């Protein structure tokens, strides 16, 4: 849809009126964007979002009730990115369980609540920051296999290369919000680790998994010529290999070869590669993010999800990795967004760079079950 086709209240507002108290949050934000030379490029009349030329989107519709908010991809979660929620009366829990970004218009009361707990949301938690304070901020290099590279101020100084393996395919070529999120979590987990990135995204799963394999082979080859302190020690994959994928067994064998070469692979294949069951975890953003007592099941999970886990394996063969109530990089390249209950399993993969932190302590450390966080399932779910 062309710009001239937009029929949205506020787009024609004169800039001198942008501070009018009667204007909606959208009108004010749009007026500021236009005055800063940020222009709208597309309006999706189905979703109600207008998209700008710097990857920002604003929600144009008036929100009078909580139910008026658009749905996030996670069932039961609301998306407040780029939306004006300032006239809603929200409990702290509802506010903190939304998806929010720097372009969400909030009331002063909402801002006060959000800012009160933002320092918790910014932390990785689980004691990771205490490692950093002791100087254990990462050793070696980490590789991300994900979508198109998205530059961002948070991590730009640590990404030393990006390789687009999908150049000659139908790969999605726009800078990826998903990659921005992954890189920011990797960087927050191991702030001094340098990162190399591979764009392996393709709409065809057969091609995508081939690209993952190509990247892993390239990393194994490069490692043979690199000094120890520059070798890739961790590979984080945005997704992973699945039994229905072509060459599934061959690709798992490739991953195991990389492991034999001293590379930890953090992907959806942790159970097959390491014999460890795992899950993402939610956490209370108002609690102590370094305490196991703040962690809980994901919003869509219940105890049935764990009924097949052997109790004798819970202490040594179960990973419980945080992925919700966390701030991540926004794909505008400068700001952040906050994932209340929207964070996905891929965010857990990103925390794989914790292995690089452990390598700061002991450079020749091998991946062992007992170097990871102890699961907190028993402390939260006594009936398991």
DAZI-V549622 format. One record per backbone hydrogen bond with DSSP energy under -0.5 kcal/mol. CO is the residue of the C=O (numbers start at 0). NH is the residue of the N-H. If there is no record, write none. Layout:
CO_NH ; CO_NH
//
This chain:
1_4 ; 2_5 ; 7_10 ; 9_12 ; 13_16 ; 14_17 ; 16_19 ; 19_22 ; 23_27 ; 24_28 ; 25_29 ; 26_30 ; 27_31 ; 28_32 ; 29_33 ; 30_34 ; 31_35 ; 32_37 ; 33_36 ; 36_38 ; 38_52 ; 41_50 ; 42_44 ; 43_47 ; 43_48 ; 47_59 ; 48_43 ; 49_57 ; 50_40 ; 50_41 ; 51_54 ; 55_51 ; 57_49 ; 57_59 ; 61_63 ; 64_67 ; 65_68 ; 69_78 ; 73_76 ; 76_71 ; 77_79 ; 77_98 ; 78_69 ; 79_82 ; 81_58 ; 82_84 ; 82_104 ; 84_87 ; 87_89 ; 90_94 ; 91_95 ; 92_96 ; 94_97 ; 96_340 ; 97_99 ; 97_339 ; 98_79 ; 99_337 ; 100_103 ; 103_105 ; 104_84 ; 104_85 ; 106_110 ; 107_111 ; 108_112 ; 109_113 ; 110_114 ; 111_115 ; 112_116 ; 113_116 ; 113_117 ; 116_119 ; 116_120 ; 117_121 ; 118_122 ; 119_122 ; 120_326 ; 124_127 ; 126_130 ; 127_131 ; 128_132 ; 129_133 ; 130_133 ; 130_135 ; 131_134 ; 134_136 ; 136_191 ; 139_193 ; 140_232 ; 140_233 ; 141_195 ; 142_235 ; 143_145 ; 143_197 ; 144_237 ; 145_199 ; 147_175 ; 151_154 ; 151_155 ; 154_157 ; 154_158 ; 157_159 ; 157_194 ; 160_196 ; 162_164 ; 162_198 ; 163_166 ; 165_168 ; 165_170 ; 175_179 ; 176_180 ; 177_181 ; 178_182 ; 179_183 ; 180_184 ; 181_185 ; 182_186 ; 183_187 ; 184_188 ; 185_189 ; 189_192 ; 193_141 ; 194_159 ; 194_160 ; 195_143 ; 196_162 ; 197_145 ; 197_199 ; 198_164 ; 198_165 ; 202_204 ; 203_206 ; 203_207 ; 204_208 ; 205_209 ; 206_210 ; 207_211 ; 208_212 ; 209_213 ; 210_214 ; 211_215 ; 212_216 ; 213_217 ; 214_218 ; 215_219 ; 216_220 ; 217_221 ; 218_222 ; 219_223 ; 220_223 ; 221_224 ; 221_225 ; 222_225 ; 226_229 ; 226_230 ; 227_230 ; 230_140 ; 230_232 ; 232_263 ; 233_142 ; 233_235 ; 234_236 ; 234_265 ; 235_144 ; 238_267 ; 241_244 ; 244_247 ; 246_250 ; 247_251 ; 248_252 ; 249_253 ; 250_254 ; 251_255 ; 252_256 ; 253_257 ; 254_258 ; 255_259 ; 256_260 ; 257_262 ; 258_261 ; 263_234 ; 263_265 ; 264_266 ; 265_236 ; 266_269 ; 268_272 ; 269_273 ; 269_275 ; 270_274 ; 276_318 ; 278_320 ; 280_322 ; 280_323 ; 281_295 ; 282_284 ; 283_286 ; 286_288 ; 287_290 ; 288_125 ; 290_293 ; 291_294 ; 293_283 ; 295_281 ; 297_300 ; 301_304 ; 302_305 ; 303_306 ; 305_308 ; 307_309 ; 309_312 ; 309_313 ; 310_313 ; 312_316 ; 316_276 ; 318_278 ; 320_280 ; 325_338 ; 327_336 ; 329_332 ; 332_152 ; 334_329 ; 335_101 ; 336_327 ; 336_338 ; 337_99 ; 337_339 ; 338_324 ; 338_325 ; 339_324 ; 343_346 ; 343_347 ; 344_347 ; 344_348 ; 345_349 ; 346_350 ; 347_350 ; 348_351 ; 349_352 ; 350_353 ; 351_354 ; 352_355 ; 352_356 ; 353_357 ; 354_358 ; 355_138 ; 355_359 ; 356_359 ; 356_360 ; 357_360 ; 357_361 ; 361_364 ; 367_370 ; 368_371 ; 375_379 ; 376_379 ; 376_380 ; 380_383
//
